[in-house]
Amino acid sequence: VHMFSYQCSQLSTPESVIEVFNTAKSFQKKQDLTNYVSVVVLDEVGLAEDSPNLPLKALHPLLEDGTEGADNSDQIIDREERVAFIGISNWALDPAKMNRGVMVTRGDPDEKELELSA
């Protein structure tokens, strides 16, 4: 597993999100897929929701069919071009993004859990 991390912010752009996916795809193409997978990790993805650049709009086609948009939707996407994705956020995203994956939530830690994590 090779992780490609991107720190989201209000300054994020669609181009920067697409770039990290393309980097992960390019790296993965050179690997043996029986033992390797690229994973794009968008950290604090919720911060990008507030960006005037709408960077998360780029996620829709990337998560849906692995392309960058409607112009490429008729392409057959090879296995080596599909990368795994993890989005980390402190709050739920809009439903259009949430329905393209599995949401894992965690409640507030109790006192013992806080002690163990220190």
Biopython code that builds the backbone (N, CA, C, O; Angstrom):
import numpy as np
from Bio.PDB.StructureBuilder import StructureBuilder

atoms = [
    (1, "VAL", "N", (0.852, -1.174, 0.000)),
    (1, "VAL", "CA", (0.000, 0.000, 0.000)),
    (1, "VAL", "C", (0.894, 1.233, 0.000)),
    (1, "VAL", "O", (1.792, 1.362, 0.832)),
    (2, "HIS", "N", (0.641, 2.128, -0.934)),
    (2, "HIS", "CA", (1.369, 3.398, -0.993)),
    (2, "HIS", "C", (0.343, 4.511, -0.883)),
    (2, "HIS", "O", (-0.574, 4.610, -1.697)),
    (3, "MET", "N", (0.509, 5.347, 0.132)),
    (3, "MET", "CA", (-0.467, 6.408, 0.372)),
    (3, "MET", "C", (0.013, 7.726, -0.223)),
    (3, "MET", "O", (1.173, 8.111, -0.078)),
    (4, "PHE", "N", (-0.906, 8.404, -0.893)),
    (4, "PHE", "CA", (-0.659, 9.722, -1.467)),
    (4, "PHE", "C", (-1.551, 10.702, -0.720)),
    (4, "PHE", "O", (-2.756, 10.763, -0.962)),
    (5, "SER", "N", (-0.962, 11.460, 0.181)),
    (5, "SER", "CA", (-1.735, 12.343, 1.055)),
    (5, "SER", "C", (-1.857, 13.741, 0.477)),
    (5, "SER", "O", (-0.952, 14.254, -0.183)),
    (6, "TYR", "N", (-3.006, 14.336, 0.748)),
    (6, "TYR", "CA", (-3.259, 15.716, 0.342)),
    (6, "TYR", "C", (-3.985, 16.398, 1.487)),
    (6, "TYR", "O", (-5.027, 15.920, 1.937)),
    (7, "GLN", "N", (-3.443, 17.507, 1.961)),
    (7, "GLN", "CA", (-4.049, 18.270, 3.044)),
    (7, "GLN", "C", (-5.037, 19.264, 2.450)),
    (7, "GLN", "O", (-4.634, 20.232, 1.804)),
    (8, "CYS", "N", (-6.302, 19.035, 2.660)),
    (8, "CYS", "CA", (-7.334, 19.931, 2.130)),
    (8, "CYS", "C", (-7.395, 21.220, 2.944)),
    (8, "CYS", "O", (-7.056, 21.250, 4.127)),
    (9, "SER", "N", (-7.837, 22.282, 2.276)),
    (9, "SER", "CA", (-8.024, 23.564, 2.942)),
    (9, "SER", "C", (-9.006, 24.386, 2.120)),
    (9, "SER", "O", (-9.498, 23.937, 1.085)),
    (10, "GLN", "N", (-9.279, 25.577, 2.588)),
    (10, "GLN", "CA", (-10.149, 26.479, 1.835)),
    (10, "GLN", "C", (-9.462, 26.993, 0.575)),
    (10, "GLN", "O", (-10.110, 27.600, -0.277)),
    (11, "LEU", "N", (-8.169, 26.759, 0.448)),
    (11, "LEU", "CA", (-7.420, 27.171, -0.736)),
    (11, "LEU", "C", (-7.276, 26.047, -1.758)),
    (11, "LEU", "O", (-6.683, 26.252, -2.817)),
    (12, "SER", "N", (-7.809, 24.865, -1.457)),
    (12, "SER", "CA", (-7.727, 23.734, -2.382)),
    (12, "SER", "C", (-8.434, 24.052, -3.690)),
    (12, "SER", "O", (-9.388, 24.829, -3.728)),
    (13, "THR", "N", (-7.942, 23.428, -4.772)),
    (13, "THR", "CA", (-8.540, 23.610, -6.095)),
    (13, "THR", "C", (-8.879, 22.253, -6.693)),
    (13, "THR", "O", (-8.314, 21.240, -6.279)),
    (14, "PRO", "N", (-9.796, 22.213, -7.663)),
    (14, "PRO", "CA", (-10.084, 20.945, -8.338)),
    (14, "PRO", "C", (-8.829, 20.368, -8.993)),
    (14, "PRO", "O", (-8.621, 19.154, -8.984)),
    (15, "GLU", "N", (-8.000, 21.234, -9.557)),
    (15, "GLU", "CA", (-6.782, 20.784, -10.233)),
    (15, "GLU", "C", (-5.825, 20.089, -9.267)),
    (15, "GLU", "O", (-5.180, 19.106, -9.631)),
    (16, "SER", "N", (-5.730, 20.593, -8.045)),
    (16, "SER", "CA", (-4.827, 19.971, -7.073)),
    (16, "SER", "C", (-5.342, 18.605, -6.624)),
    (16, "SER", "O", (-4.549, 17.700, -6.363)),
    (17, "VAL", "N", (-6.650, 18.453, -6.532)),
    (17, "VAL", "CA", (-7.230, 17.157, -6.178)),
    (17, "VAL", "C", (-7.001, 16.164, -7.315)),
    (17, "VAL", "O", (-6.606, 15.023, -7.077)),
    (18, "ILE", "N", (-7.247, 16.596, -8.543)),
    (18, "ILE", "CA", (-7.025, 15.731, -9.706)),
    (18, "ILE", "C", (-5.557, 15.338, -9.803)),
    (18, "ILE", "O", (-5.239, 14.199, -10.143)),
    (19, "GLU", "N", (-4.668, 16.269, -9.509)),
    (19, "GLU", "CA", (-3.230, 16.003, -9.596)),
    (19, "GLU", "C", (-2.798, 14.879, -8.660)),
    (19, "GLU", "O", (-2.001, 14.027, -9.054)),
    (20, "VAL", "N", (-3.304, 14.860, -7.439)),
    (20, "VAL", "CA", (-2.909, 13.801, -6.510)),
    (20, "VAL", "C", (-3.438, 12.447, -6.985)),
    (20, "VAL", "O", (-2.749, 11.438, -6.832)),
    (21, "PHE", "N", (-4.641, 12.400, -7.557)),
    (21, "PHE", "CA", (-5.162, 11.154, -8.125)),
    (21, "PHE", "C", (-4.302, 10.706, -9.303)),
    (21, "PHE", "O", (-3.981, 9.523, -9.417)),
    (22, "ASN", "N", (-3.928, 11.634, -10.178)),
    (22, "ASN", "CA", (-3.103, 11.287, -11.339)),
    (22, "ASN", "C", (-1.726, 10.791, -10.921)),
    (22, "ASN", "O", (-1.183, 9.875, -11.540)),
    (23, "THR", "N", (-1.160, 11.382, -9.888)),
    (23, "THR", "CA", (0.134, 10.927, -9.374)),
    (23, "THR", "C", (0.020, 9.498, -8.855)),
    (23, "THR", "O", (0.883, 8.663, -9.125)),
    (24, "ALA", "N", (-1.036, 9.222, -8.116)),
    (24, "ALA", "CA", (-1.253, 7.872, -7.585)),
    (24, "ALA", "C", (-1.447, 6.863, -8.713)),
    (24, "ALA", "O", (-0.916, 5.754, -8.657)),
    (25, "LYS", "N", (-2.215, 7.250, -9.746)),
    (25, "LYS", "CA", (-2.428, 6.364, -10.899)),
    (25, "LYS", "C", (-1.123, 6.074, -11.616)),
    (25, "LYS", "O", (-0.830, 4.922, -11.938)),
    (26, "SER", "N", (-0.339, 7.114, -11.868)),
    (26, "SER", "CA", (0.928, 6.953, -12.585)),
    (26, "SER", "C", (1.872, 6.029, -11.835)),
    (26, "SER", "O", (2.515, 5.170, -12.439)),
    (27, "PHE", "N", (1.956, 6.198, -10.540)),
    (27, "PHE", "CA", (2.828, 5.356, -9.735)),
    (27, "PHE", "C", (2.339, 3.911, -9.746)),
    (27, "PHE", "O", (3.139, 2.980, -9.839)),
    (28, "GLN", "N", (1.033, 3.729, -9.651)),
    (28, "GLN", "CA", (0.451, 2.384, -9.588)),
    (28, "GLN", "C", (0.654, 1.612, -10.891)),
    (28, "GLN", "O", (0.821, 0.393, -10.866)),
    (29, "LYS", "N", (0.641, 2.307, -12.024)),
    (29, "LYS", "CA", (0.801, 1.641, -13.323)),
    (29, "LYS", "C", (2.114, 0.878, -13.424)),
    (29, "LYS", "O", (2.214, -0.081, -14.190)),
    (30, "LYS", "N", (3.113, 1.287, -12.667)),
    (30, "LYS", "CA", (4.442, 0.678, -12.732)),
    (30, "LYS", "C", (4.601, -0.486, -11.761)),
    (30, "LYS", "O", (5.691, -1.047, -11.644)),
    (31, "GLN", "N", (3.530, -0.855, -11.066)),
    (31, "GLN", "CA", (3.625, -1.842, -9.992)),
    (31, "GLN", "C", (2.912, -3.147, -10.355)),
    (31, "GLN", "O", (2.106, -3.199, -11.284)),
    (32, "ASP", "N", (3.228, -4.184, -9.603)),
    (32, "ASP", "CA", (2.530, -5.465, -9.692)),
    (32, "ASP", "C", (1.257, -5.343, -8.855)),
    (32, "ASP", "O", (1.322, -5.263, -7.628)),
    (33, "LEU", "N", (0.102, -5.329, -9.516)),
    (33, "LEU", "CA", (-1.162, -5.069, -8.822)),
    (33, "LEU", "C", (-1.607, -6.201, -7.898)),
    (33, "LEU", "O", (-2.550, -6.028, -7.126)),
    (34, "THR", "N", (-0.952, -7.342, -7.964)),
    (34, "THR", "CA", (-1.299, -8.404, -7.015)),
    (34, "THR", "C", (-0.735, -8.101, -5.626)),
    (34, "THR", "O", (-1.192, -8.659, -4.629)),
    (35, "ASN", "N", (0.262, -7.212, -5.569)),
    (35, "ASN", "CA", (0.904, -6.888, -4.292)),
    (35, "ASN", "C", (0.915, -5.403, -3.961)),
    (35, "ASN", "O", (1.542, -4.999, -2.983)),
    (36, "TYR", "N", (0.244, -4.595, -4.744)),
    (36, "TYR", "CA", (0.380, -3.149, -4.597)),
    (36, "TYR", "C", (-0.941, -2.445, -4.855)),
    (36, "TYR", "O", (-1.734, -2.869, -5.696)),
    (37, "VAL", "N", (-1.167, -1.364, -4.119)),
    (37, "VAL", "CA", (-2.305, -0.490, -4.397)),
    (37, "VAL", "C", (-1.943, 0.932, -3.969)),
    (37, "VAL", "O", (-1.333, 1.143, -2.921)),
    (38, "SER", "N", (-2.328, 1.893, -4.793)),
    (38, "SER", "CA", (-2.195, 3.305, -4.435)),
    (38, "SER", "C", (-3.455, 3.736, -3.700)),
    (38, "SER", "O", (-4.564, 3.355, -4.076)),
    (39, "VAL", "N", (-3.282, 4.526, -2.657)),
    (39, "VAL", "CA", (-4.408, 5.045, -1.891)),
    (39, "VAL", "C", (-4.264, 6.561, -1.790)),
    (39, "VAL", "O", (-3.266, 7.066, -1.276)),
    (40, "VAL", "N", (-5.267, 7.279, -2.284)),
    (40, "VAL", "CA", (-5.301, 8.727, -2.139)),
    (40, "VAL", "C", (-5.986, 9.034, -0.815)),
    (40, "VAL", "O", (-7.100, 8.575, -0.563)),
    (41, "VAL", "N", (-5.314, 9.814, 0.029)),
    (41, "VAL", "CA", (-5.866, 10.199, 1.325)),
    (41, "VAL", "C", (-6.053, 11.713, 1.327)),
    (41, "VAL", "O", (-5.083, 12.468, 1.258)),
    (42, "LEU", "N", (-7.305, 12.145, 1.407)),
    (42, "LEU", "CA", (-7.596, 13.569, 1.541)),
    (42, "LEU", "C", (-7.858, 13.839, 3.015)),
    (42, "LEU", "O", (-8.877, 13.423, 3.565)),
    (43, "ASP", "N", (-6.931, 14.534, 3.638)),
    (43, "ASP", "CA", (-7.048, 14.840, 5.064)),
    (43, "ASP", "C", (-7.813, 16.144, 5.250)),
    (43, "ASP", "O", (-7.620, 17.103, 4.502)),
    (44, "GLU", "N", (-8.678, 16.166, 6.249)),
    (44, "GLU", "CA", (-9.527, 17.336, 6.525)),
    (44, "GLU", "C", (-10.335, 17.733, 5.294)),
    (44, "GLU", "O", (-10.439, 18.911, 4.952)),
    (45, "VAL", "N", (-10.903, 16.727, 4.637)),
    (45, "VAL", "CA", (-11.660, 16.966, 3.407)),
    (45, "VAL", "C", (-12.826, 17.924, 3.636)),
    (45, "VAL", "O", (-13.254, 18.609, 2.706)),
    (46, "GLY", "N", (-13.332, 17.979, 4.840)),
    (46, "GLY", "CA", (-14.422, 18.900, 5.153)),
    (46, "GLY", "C", (-14.032, 20.361, 4.996)),
    (46, "GLY", "O", (-14.883, 21.200, 4.701)),
    (47, "LEU", "N", (-12.742, 20.678, 5.192)),
    (47, "LEU", "CA", (-12.291, 22.063, 5.023)),
    (47, "LEU", "C", (-12.427, 22.515, 3.571)),
    (47, "LEU", "O", (-12.683, 23.689, 3.304)),
    (48, "ALA", "N", (-12.256, 21.589, 2.644)),
    (48, "ALA", "CA", (-12.361, 21.932, 1.224)),
    (48, "ALA", "C", (-13.803, 22.216, 0.817)),
    (48, "ALA", "O", (-14.044, 22.864, -0.202)),
    (49, "GLU", "N", (-14.762, 21.735, 1.607)),
    (49, "GLU", "CA", (-16.174, 22.011, 1.307)),
    (49, "GLU", "C", (-16.462, 23.510, 1.319)),
    (49, "GLU", "O", (-17.364, 23.974, 0.623)),
    (50, "ASP", "N", (-15.699, 24.266, 2.105)),
    (50, "ASP", "CA", (-15.914, 25.706, 2.223)),
    (50, "ASP", "C", (-15.112, 26.523, 1.214)),
    (50, "ASP", "O", (-15.164, 27.753, 1.223)),
    (51, "SER", "N", (-14.378, 25.844, 0.354)),
    (51, "SER", "CA", (-13.546, 26.560, -0.613)),
    (51, "SER", "C", (-14.394, 27.144, -1.739)),
    (51, "SER", "O", (-15.264, 26.458, -2.276)),
    (52, "PRO", "N", (-14.151, 28.403, -2.103)),
    (52, "PRO", "CA", (-14.874, 28.990, -3.238)),
    (52, "PRO", "C", (-14.482, 28.347, -4.566)),
    (52, "PRO", "O", (-15.161, 28.535, -5.575)),
    (53, "ASN", "N", (-13.377, 27.583, -4.564)),
    (53, "ASN", "CA", (-12.911, 26.913, -5.783)),
    (53, "ASN", "C", (-13.652, 25.609, -6.069)),
    (53, "ASN", "O", (-13.487, 25.024, -7.140)),
    (54, "LEU", "N", (-14.470, 25.149, -5.116)),
    (54, "LEU", "CA", (-15.228, 23.897, -5.236)),
    (54, "LEU", "C", (-14.339, 22.708, -5.630)),
    (54, "LEU", "O", (-14.636, 22.019, -6.605)),
    (55, "PRO", "N", (-13.264, 22.463, -4.891)),
    (55, "PRO", "CA", (-12.343, 21.391, -5.264)),
    (55, "PRO", "C", (-12.942, 19.994, -5.186)),
    (55, "PRO", "O", (-12.503, 19.089, -5.896)),
    (56, "LEU", "N", (-13.937, 19.813, -4.331)),
    (56, "LEU", "CA", (-14.493, 18.472, -4.172)),
    (56, "LEU", "C", (-15.404, 18.070, -5.321)),
    (56, "LEU", "O", (-15.774, 16.901, -5.432)),
    (57, "LYS", "N", (-15.773, 19.020, -6.180)),
    (57, "LYS", "CA", (-16.532, 18.664, -7.394)),
    (57, "LYS", "C", (-15.712, 17.708, -8.251)),
    (57, "LYS", "O", (-16.272, 16.885, -8.975)),
    (58, "ALA", "N", (-14.389, 17.814, -8.173)),
    (58, "ALA", "CA", (-13.514, 16.925, -8.938)),
    (58, "ALA", "C", (-13.637, 15.479, -8.475)),
    (58, "ALA", "O", (-13.330, 14.558, -9.233)),
    (59, "LEU", "N", (-14.086, 15.269, -7.231)),
    (59, "LEU", "CA", (-14.201, 13.909, -6.702)),
    (59, "LEU", "C", (-15.305, 13.098, -7.370)),
    (59, "LEU", "O", (-15.175, 11.883, -7.519)),
    (60, "HIS", "N", (-16.382, 13.749, -7.769)),
    (60, "HIS", "CA", (-17.535, 13.012, -8.302)),
    (60, "HIS", "C", (-17.125, 12.036, -9.402)),
    (60, "HIS", "O", (-17.341, 10.835, -9.237)),
    (61, "PRO", "N", (-16.544, 12.486, -10.515)),
    (61, "PRO", "CA", (-16.177, 11.527, -11.560)),
    (61, "PRO", "C", (-15.017, 10.622, -11.154)),
    (61, "PRO", "O", (-14.974, 9.462, -11.565)),
    (62, "LEU", "N", (-14.077, 11.125, -10.357)),
    (62, "LEU", "CA", (-12.942, 10.298, -9.950)),
    (62, "LEU", "C", (-13.397, 9.097, -9.127)),
    (62, "LEU", "O", (-12.863, 7.999, -9.283)),
    (63, "LEU", "N", (-14.371, 9.298, -8.258)),
    (63, "LEU", "CA", (-14.865, 8.197, -7.433)),
    (63, "LEU", "C", (-15.896, 7.349, -8.168)),
    (63, "LEU", "O", (-16.038, 6.158, -7.893)),
    (64, "GLU", "N", (-16.605, 7.959, -9.091)),
    (64, "GLU", "CA", (-17.657, 7.253, -9.820)),
    (64, "GLU", "C", (-17.076, 6.285, -10.848)),
    (64, "GLU", "O", (-17.375, 5.091, -10.827)),
    (65, "ASP", "N", (-16.235, 6.816, -11.754)),
    (65, "ASP", "CA", (-15.720, 5.957, -12.830)),
    (65, "ASP", "C", (-14.219, 6.080, -13.046)),
    (65, "ASP", "O", (-13.684, 5.492, -13.985)),
    (66, "GLY", "N", (-13.538, 6.826, -12.203)),
    (66, "GLY", "CA", (-12.090, 6.932, -12.298)),
    (66, "GLY", "C", (-11.579, 7.933, -13.310)),
    (66, "GLY", "O", (-10.376, 7.991, -13.565)),
    (67, "THR", "N", (-12.475, 8.731, -13.899)),
    (67, "THR", "CA", (-12.046, 9.732, -14.874)),
    (67, "THR", "C", (-12.125, 11.118, -14.263)),
    (67, "THR", "O", (-12.572, 11.298, -13.130)),
    (68, "GLU", "N", (-11.678, 12.095, -15.046)),
    (68, "GLU", "CA", (-11.691, 13.478, -14.562)),
    (68, "GLU", "C", (-12.964, 14.218, -14.919)),
    (68, "GLU", "O", (-13.134, 15.366, -14.508)),
    (69, "GLY", "N", (-13.864, 13.602, -15.669)),
    (69, "GLY", "CA", (-15.091, 14.312, -15.996)),
    (69, "GLY", "C", (-15.848, 13.711, -17.152)),
    (69, "GLY", "O", (-15.487, 12.654, -17.669)),
    (70, "ALA", "N", (-16.909, 14.399, -17.558)),
    (70, "ALA", "CA", (-17.847, 13.894, -18.560)),
    (70, "ALA", "C", (-17.183, 13.589, -19.896)),
    (70, "ALA", "O", (-17.589, 12.655, -20.587)),
    (71, "ASP", "N", (-16.171, 14.361, -20.269)),
    (71, "ASP", "CA", (-15.519, 14.130, -21.556)),
    (71, "ASP", "C", (-14.873, 12.755, -21.638)),
    (71, "ASP", "O", (-14.692, 12.218, -22.730)),
    (72, "ASN", "N", (-14.529, 12.188, -20.502)),
    (72, "ASN", "CA", (-13.844, 10.899, -20.471)),
    (72, "ASN", "C", (-14.750, 9.754, -20.039)),
    (72, "ASN", "O", (-14.277, 8.629, -19.882)),
    (73, "SER", "N", (-16.029, 10.010, -19.846)),
    (73, "SER", "CA", (-16.899, 9.004, -19.238)),
    (73, "SER", "C", (-17.130, 7.786, -20.118)),
    (73, "SER", "O", (-17.557, 6.745, -19.620)),
    (74, "ASP", "N", (-16.855, 7.892, -21.422)),
    (74, "ASP", "CA", (-17.051, 6.731, -22.285)),
    (74, "ASP", "C", (-15.799, 5.860, -22.357)),
    (74, "ASP", "O", (-15.802, 4.840, -23.045)),
    (75, "GLN", "N", (-14.750, 6.238, -21.671)),
    (75, "GLN", "CA", (-13.532, 5.453, -21.654)),
    (75, "GLN", "C", (-13.715, 4.220, -20.782)),
    (75, "GLN", "O", (-14.448, 4.238, -19.794)),
    (76, "ILE", "N", (-13.039, 3.162, -21.168)),
    (76, "ILE", "CA", (-12.959, 1.993, -20.299)),
    (76, "ILE", "C", (-11.725, 2.200, -19.425)),
    (76, "ILE", "O", (-10.612, 2.347, -19.929)),
    (77, "ILE", "N", (-11.933, 2.208, -18.132)),
    (77, "ILE", "CA", (-10.844, 2.485, -17.202)),
    (77, "ILE", "C", (-10.180, 1.174, -16.801)),
    (77, "ILE", "O", (-10.821, 0.281, -16.245)),
    (78, "ASP", "N", (-8.886, 1.074, -17.092)),
    (78, "ASP", "CA", (-8.128, -0.117, -16.740)),
    (78, "ASP", "C", (-7.954, -0.214, -15.229)),
    (78, "ASP", "O", (-7.984, 0.788, -14.514)),
    (79, "ARG", "N", (-7.774, -1.440, -14.767)),
    (79, "ARG", "CA", (-7.635, -1.687, -13.330)),
    (79, "ARG", "C", (-6.483, -0.889, -12.725)),
    (79, "ARG", "O", (-6.598, -0.380, -11.610)),
    (80, "GLU", "N", (-5.374, -0.780, -13.457)),
    (80, "GLU", "CA", (-4.218, -0.074, -12.902)),
    (80, "GLU", "C", (-4.439, 1.432, -12.783)),
    (80, "GLU", "O", (-3.634, 2.133, -12.169)),
    (81, "GLU", "N", (-5.530, 1.930, -13.368)),
    (81, "GLU", "CA", (-5.843, 3.354, -13.266)),
    (81, "GLU", "C", (-6.834, 3.662, -12.141)),
    (81, "GLU", "O", (-7.104, 4.830, -11.860)),
    (82, "ARG", "N", (-7.366, 2.646, -11.508)),
    (82, "ARG", "CA", (-8.292, 2.861, -10.394)),
    (82, "ARG", "C", (-7.506, 2.804, -9.090)),
    (82, "ARG", "O", (-6.803, 1.832, -8.814)),
    (83, "VAL", "N", (-7.637, 3.848, -8.305)),
    (83, "VAL", "CA", (-6.921, 3.896, -7.032)),
    (83, "VAL", "C", (-7.929, 3.944, -5.891)),
    (83, "VAL", "O", (-9.067, 4.381, -6.059)),
    (84, "ALA", "N", (-7.486, 3.487, -4.740)),
    (84, "ALA", "CA", (-8.340, 3.536, -3.552)),
    (84, "ALA", "C", (-8.368, 4.966, -3.015)),
    (84, "ALA", "O", (-7.486, 5.773, -3.311)),
    (85, "PHE", "N", (-9.394, 5.261, -2.223)),
    (85, "PHE", "CA", (-9.573, 6.615, -1.712)),
    (85, "PHE", "C", (-10.023, 6.580, -0.257)),
    (85, "PHE", "O", (-10.887, 5.789, 0.122)),
    (86, "ILE", "N", (-9.422, 7.451, 0.551)),
    (86, "ILE", "CA", (-9.850, 7.657, 1.935)),
    (86, "ILE", "C", (-9.985, 9.157, 2.139)),
    (86, "ILE", "O", (-9.062, 9.919, 1.851)),
    (87, "GLY", "N", (-11.134, 9.572, 2.634)),
    (87, "GLY", "CA", (-11.346, 10.970, 2.987)),
    (87, "GLY", "C", (-11.536, 11.069, 4.488)),
    (87, "GLY", "O", (-12.383, 10.377, 5.054)),
    (88, "ILE", "N", (-10.761, 11.915, 5.136)),
    (88, "ILE", "CA", (-10.842, 12.080, 6.586)),
    (88, "ILE", "C", (-11.452, 13.444, 6.879)),
    (88, "ILE", "O", (-10.989, 14.468, 6.377)),
    (89, "SER", "N", (-12.499, 13.441, 7.700)),
    (89, "SER", "CA", (-13.184, 14.691, 8.008)),
    (89, "SER", "C", (-13.742, 14.646, 9.420)),
    (89, "SER", "O", (-14.033, 13.577, 9.957)),
    (90, "ASN", "N", (-13.883, 15.809, 10.002)),
    (90, "ASN", "CA", (-14.489, 15.904, 11.332)),
    (90, "ASN", "C", (-15.996, 16.041, 11.266)),
    (90, "ASN", "O", (-16.659, 16.049, 12.303)),
    (91, "TRP", "N", (-16.548, 16.149, 10.072)),
    (91, "TRP", "CA", (-17.997, 16.237, 9.926)),
    (91, "TRP", "C", (-18.413, 15.597, 8.610)),
    (91, "TRP", "O", (-17.591, 15.404, 7.713)),
    (92, "ALA", "N", (-19.693, 15.271, 8.504)),
    (92, "ALA", "CA", (-20.224, 14.621, 7.302)),
    (92, "ALA", "C", (-20.183, 15.588, 6.121)),
    (92, "ALA", "O", (-20.361, 16.795, 6.279)),
    (93, "LEU", "N", (-19.947, 15.032, 4.944)),
    (93, "LEU", "CA", (-19.940, 15.823, 3.717)),
    (93, "LEU", "C", (-21.335, 15.829, 3.114)),
    (93, "LEU", "O", (-22.260, 15.231, 3.663)),
    (94, "ASP", "N", (-21.481, 16.505, 1.986)),
    (94, "ASP", "CA", (-22.800, 16.532, 1.358)),
    (94, "ASP", "C", (-23.156, 15.141, 0.830)),
    (94, "ASP", "O", (-22.260, 14.346, 0.547)),
    (95, "PRO", "N", (-24.444, 14.837, 0.694)),
    (95, "PRO", "CA", (-24.886, 13.498, 0.299)),
    (95, "PRO", "C", (-24.316, 13.014, -1.033)),
    (95, "PRO", "O", (-24.103, 11.812, -1.196)),
    (96, "ALA", "N", (-24.065, 13.898, -1.978)),
    (96, "ALA", "CA", (-23.526, 13.484, -3.278)),
    (96, "ALA", "C", (-22.148, 12.844, -3.132)),
    (96, "ALA", "O", (-21.785, 11.978, -3.928)),
    (97, "LYS", "N", (-21.393, 13.248, -2.148)),
    (97, "LYS", "CA", (-20.084, 12.638, -1.912)),
    (97, "LYS", "C", (-20.201, 11.438, -0.976)),
    (97, "LYS", "O", (-19.511, 10.435, -1.152)),
    (98, "MET", "N", (-21.063, 11.548, 0.000)),
    (98, "MET", "CA", (-21.199, 10.487, 0.995)),
    (98, "MET", "C", (-21.724, 9.185, 0.390)),
    (98, "MET", "O", (-21.407, 8.105, 0.889)),
    (99, "ASN", "N", (-22.522, 9.272, -0.677)),
    (99, "ASN", "CA", (-23.088, 8.044, -1.238)),
    (99, "ASN", "C", (-22.119, 7.322, -2.171)),
    (99, "ASN", "O", (-22.488, 6.313, -2.771)),
    (100, "ARG", "N", (-20.915, 7.804, -2.303)),
    (100, "ARG", "CA", (-19.918, 7.166, -3.151)),
    (100, "ARG", "C", (-18.915, 6.351, -2.332)),
    (100, "ARG", "O", (-17.848, 5.996, -2.834)),
    (101, "GLY", "N", (-19.244, 6.062, -1.108)),
    (101, "GLY", "CA", (-18.323, 5.316, -0.274)),
    (101, "GLY", "C", (-18.984, 4.816, 0.990)),
    (101, "GLY", "O", (-20.210, 4.783, 1.103)),
    (102, "VAL", "N", (-18.167, 4.434, 1.919)),
    (102, "VAL", "CA", (-18.612, 3.943, 3.214)),
    (102, "VAL", "C", (-18.151, 4.950, 4.259)),
    (102, "VAL", "O", (-16.986, 5.349, 4.274)),
    (103, "MET", "N", (-19.058, 5.355, 5.124)),
    (103, "MET", "CA", (-18.701, 6.292, 6.177)),
    (103, "MET", "C", (-18.470, 5.523, 7.472)),
    (103, "MET", "O", (-19.313, 4.734, 7.899)),
    (104, "VAL", "N", (-17.328, 5.761, 8.082)),
    (104, "VAL", "CA", (-16.995, 5.163, 9.364)),
    (104, "VAL", "C", (-16.953, 6.297, 10.381)),
    (104, "VAL", "O", (-16.223, 7.273, 10.205)),
    (105, "THR", "N", (-17.735, 6.163, 11.437)),
    (105, "THR", "CA", (-17.752, 7.213, 12.456)),
    (105, "THR", "C", (-17.254, 6.662, 13.782)),
    (105, "THR", "O", (-17.284, 5.456, 14.030)),
    (106, "ARG", "N", (-16.808, 7.553, 14.606)),
    (106, "ARG", "CA", (-16.345, 7.171, 15.932)),
    (106, "ARG", "C", (-16.888, 8.192, 16.914)),
    (106, "ARG", "O", (-16.816, 9.400, 16.687)),
    (107, "GLY", "N", (-17.426, 7.690, 17.994)),
    (107, "GLY", "CA", (-17.943, 8.565, 19.041)),
    (107, "GLY", "C", (-16.818, 9.202, 19.839)),
    (107, "GLY", "O", (-15.640, 8.933, 19.604)),
    (108, "ASP", "N", (-17.193, 10.038, 20.771)),
    (108, "ASP", "CA", (-16.203, 10.676, 21.634)),
    (108, "ASP", "C", (-15.548, 9.628, 22.529)),
    (108, "ASP", "O", (-16.233, 8.754, 23.060)),
    (109, "PRO", "N", (-14.223, 9.707, 22.703)),
    (109, "PRO", "CA", (-13.551, 8.737, 23.568)),
    (109, "PRO", "C", (-13.885, 8.989, 25.035)),
    (109, "PRO", "O", (-14.100, 10.124, 25.460)),
    (110, "ASP", "N", (-13.921, 7.895, 25.795)),
    (110, "ASP", "CA", (-14.125, 8.070, 27.231)),
    (110, "ASP", "C", (-12.775, 8.380, 27.890)),
    (110, "ASP", "O", (-11.745, 8.432, 27.218)),
    (111, "GLU", "N", (-12.793, 8.581, 29.192)),
    (111, "GLU", "CA", (-11.582, 8.995, 29.906)),
    (111, "GLU", "C", (-10.462, 7.964, 29.774)),
    (111, "GLU", "O", (-9.302, 8.332, 29.591)),
    (112, "LYS", "N", (-10.796, 6.686, 29.865)),
    (112, "LYS", "CA", (-9.783, 5.624, 29.768)),
    (112, "LYS", "C", (-9.150, 5.614, 28.375)),
    (112, "LYS", "O", (-7.934, 5.469, 28.250)),
    (113, "GLU", "N", (-9.957, 5.765, 27.341)),
    (113, "GLU", "CA", (-9.420, 5.804, 25.978)),
    (113, "GLU", "C", (-8.486, 6.999, 25.785)),
    (113, "GLU", "O", (-7.469, 6.891, 25.101)),
    (114, "LEU", "N", (-8.829, 8.123, 26.384)),
    (114, "LEU", "CA", (-7.959, 9.296, 26.297)),
    (114, "LEU", "C", (-6.623, 9.041, 26.994)),
    (114, "LEU", "O", (-5.572, 9.441, 26.493)),
    (115, "GLU", "N", (-6.665, 8.378, 28.143)),
    (115, "GLU", "CA", (-5.431, 8.057, 28.863)),
    (115, "GLU", "C", (-4.559, 7.116, 28.044)),
    (115, "GLU", "O", (-3.343, 7.297, 27.972)),
    (116, "LEU", "N", (-5.178, 6.107, 27.424)),
    (116, "LEU", "CA", (-4.424, 5.140, 26.632)),
    (116, "LEU", "C", (-3.799, 5.766, 25.389)),
    (116, "LEU", "O", (-2.760, 5.305, 24.916)),
    (117, "SER", "N", (-4.414, 6.793, 24.869)),
    (117, "SER", "CA", (-3.891, 7.416, 23.649)),
    (117, "SER", "C", (-2.816, 8.464, 23.932)),
    (117, "SER", "O", (-2.145, 8.930, 23.010)),
    (118, "ALA", "N", (-2.650, 8.836, 25.201)),
    (118, "ALA", "CA", (-1.667, 9.881, 25.548)),
    (118, "ALA", "C", (-0.255, 9.353, 25.519)),
    (118, "ALA", "O", (0.688, 10.098, 25.785)),
]
sb = StructureBuilder()
sb.init_structure("model")
sb.init_model(0)
sb.init_chain("A")
sb.init_seg("    ")
for serial, (resi, resn, name, xyz) in enumerate(atoms, 1):
    if name == "N":
        sb.init_residue(resn, " ", resi, " ")
    sb.init_atom(name, np.array(xyz, "f"), 0.0, 1.0, " ", f" {name:<3s}", serial, name[0])
structure = sb.get_structure()
